Amino acid sequence: MNEARGSVGGAGASLKTGKRTEHEQNFFEHASVDRLAQALFAMAGELHVLRDRVRCLEFMLAEKGSIEPGALDAFEPDPQQPQVLAREREALVAHLMDPLDGLAKSTSGPPLQE
């Protein structure tokens, strides 16, 4: 354990491989806190987009008379739809976990020197 960074394998190291391919952006003393913050902000961004899109769809569908207000709350999926939802959920979880493994790329750091 690197005491200065609180990470396995050295500063900016991946928890999986111990090696970095890109510099990692750091704002807090410990890389794990940065990774949790990145995951939190990624999730918040995804949530914001989804909430806006769902609400806009509800507005559009209600204006066209396609659904009654509140119909979404009573929705029951058909037998195939839960599989689609599960795949999308797994992809979202994988995306949210990216920062936690130390492989999230820095958008402001210099290129990694090997």
C-alpha positions as CSV (number, residue, x, y, z in Angstrom):
1,M,0.0,0.0,0.0
2,N,1.4,3.4,-1.0
3,E,0.9,5.5,2.2
4,A,1.0,8.8,0.4
5,R,-1.8,7.8,-2.0
6,G,-3.6,5.1,-0.2
7,S,-3.6,2.9,-3.3
8,V,-2.3,-0.5,-4.1
9,G,0.6,-0.5,-6.6
10,G,1.7,3.1,-6.3
11,A,0.3,6.5,-7.3
12,G,-2.3,6.3,-10.0
13,A,-2.1,2.6,-10.2
14,S,-5.0,0.4,-11.3
15,L,-6.4,-1.7,-8.5
16,K,-6.6,-4.6,-11.0
17,T,-3.2,-4.4,-12.6
18,G,-1.1,-2.0,-10.5
19,K,-0.2,-0.2,-13.7
20,R,-1.7,3.0,-15.3
21,T,-2.2,3.7,-18.9
22,E,-3.3,7.3,-18.4
23,H,-2.8,9.9,-15.7
24,E,-5.5,10.0,-13.1
25,Q,-7.0,13.4,-12.1
26,N,-6.7,13.9,-8.3
27,F,-8.5,16.4,-6.1
28,F,-8.4,14.6,-2.7
29,E,-5.5,13.2,-0.7
30,H,-6.5,9.6,-1.4
31,A,-7.2,8.2,-4.9
32,S,-10.1,6.1,-3.6
33,V,-11.9,9.3,-2.6
34,D,-11.4,10.7,-6.1
35,R,-12.7,7.6,-7.6
36,L,-15.8,7.6,-5.4
37,A,-16.4,11.3,-6.3
38,Q,-16.0,10.4,-10.0
39,A,-18.5,7.6,-9.7
40,L,-20.9,9.9,-7.8
41,F,-20.8,12.6,-10.4
42,A,-21.1,10.1,-13.2
43,M,-24.2,8.7,-11.6
44,A,-25.7,12.2,-10.9
45,G,-25.1,13.1,-14.5
46,E,-26.8,10.0,-15.8
47,L,-29.7,10.5,-13.3
48,H,-30.2,14.1,-14.4
49,V,-30.3,13.2,-18.1
50,L,-32.7,10.3,-17.6
51,R,-35.1,12.3,-15.4
52,D,-35.3,15.1,-18.0
53,R,-35.8,12.6,-20.8
54,V,-38.5,10.6,-19.0
55,R,-40.4,13.8,-18.0
56,C,-40.2,15.2,-21.6
57,L,-41.5,11.9,-22.9
58,E,-44.4,12.0,-20.4
59,F,-45.2,15.5,-21.5
60,M,-45.1,14.6,-25.2
61,L,-47.2,11.4,-24.8
62,A,-49.8,13.2,-22.6
63,E,-50.1,16.1,-25.1
64,K,-50.7,13.6,-28.0
65,G,-53.2,11.7,-25.9
66,S,-51.1,8.5,-26.2
67,I,-51.1,7.9,-22.4
68,E,-53.0,9.3,-19.5
69,P,-51.0,11.2,-16.8
70,G,-49.9,8.7,-14.2
71,A,-50.0,5.7,-16.7
72,L,-46.2,5.2,-16.3
73,D,-46.6,4.5,-12.6
74,A,-49.0,1.6,-13.4
75,F,-46.9,0.1,-16.1
76,E,-46.4,-3.7,-16.1
77,P,-43.6,-5.0,-18.4
78,D,-44.2,-7.9,-20.9
79,P,-42.1,-11.0,-20.5
80,Q,-39.2,-9.8,-22.8
81,Q,-38.8,-6.3,-21.4
82,P,-37.2,-7.3,-18.0
83,Q,-34.3,-8.8,-20.0
84,V,-33.8,-5.6,-21.9
85,L,-33.9,-3.6,-18.7
86,A,-31.4,-6.0,-17.0
87,R,-28.9,-5.6,-19.8
88,E,-29.2,-1.8,-19.7
89,R,-28.8,-1.9,-15.9
90,E,-25.6,-4.0,-16.1
91,A,-24.1,-1.6,-18.7
92,L,-24.9,1.4,-16.4
93,V,-23.3,-0.3,-13.4
94,A,-20.2,-1.1,-15.4
95,H,-20.0,2.5,-16.5
96,L,-20.4,3.8,-13.0
97,M,-17.7,1.4,-11.7
98,D,-15.1,2.6,-14.3
99,P,-13.7,5.4,-12.0
100,L,-13.4,3.0,-9.1
101,D,-10.8,0.8,-10.7
102,G,-8.3,3.6,-11.3
103,L,-8.6,3.5,-15.1
104,A,-10.6,6.7,-15.5
105,K,-8.6,9.1,-17.8
106,S,-7.6,12.5,-16.8
107,T,-8.8,15.3,-19.0
108,S,-6.2,17.7,-17.8
109,G,-3.0,15.7,-16.9
110,P,0.0,15.3,-19.1
111,P,0.5,12.1,-21.1
112,L,1.8,9.2,-19.0
113,Q,5.6,8.7,-19.3
114,E,6.6,5.0,-19.3
